[in-house]
């Protein structure tokens, strides 16, 4: 089976900031110069009811009415973008759980979004929406791996909120090069901020620190590129380091038989680093997922339901 990578032209808002603009550039790259074993698929928009189980229903309705959220200046295009792109995360989650192996969406994880407000370019937290959907369809243990340059404090707060309301089973491991949106580690939810020189060893330690990875039903990977030294990150995190990071993540997942749904995250263009340069970095995630998948025997990564 090919690795499904979800994308809809509705994800991308013309003239939008990188968070809502770059997905089309990555998609064009994947259609113009395709990667063996990867296919682009169109997702359905997310169900509003699912959003309202993660976020405050009043906040959800205000975003849908165009009154709240990041990028409201783009009006209905933005609302369509957020429904399509969150739907893409859900589609990747459903595919990885149903078929095993890897799946992705060219939309962003949006890990700063809180229960009832937007933050740091993030309106709805697709990572947690995806994790809750995974629990709905039978997963018991979902691990969010967040290697965006910034900490995923929004995700951590939503996991805590769900725990308080009796919904368990979502964990997070977070390695960042910026203390933005930092939060204290607690059992099952850990955050570490490191310098560029320590980045790769921290990634390896974070993966090694995961307890009993064989019992994880699904990994949701927030594959931010803003740790890269030219894309907003830390000196020493170059393209080779990023490729090694992606390779380690997918090899770790394959070794432990964990299906992975990955999404884009940060990665910002500038006068010296174009959106095409950013897209080339995001392409590395797809390339490494395809490379690792091609080295696995067909039955290596099994659907979660088969282990129930
Ligand atoms: Zn970031």
Boltz pocket constraint, residues with backbone or C-beta under 6 A from the ligand:
constraints:
  - pocket:
      binder: B
      contacts: [[A, 148], [A, 149], [A, 150], [A, 224], [A, 226], [A, 265], [A, 266], [A, 267]]
      max_distance: 6.0
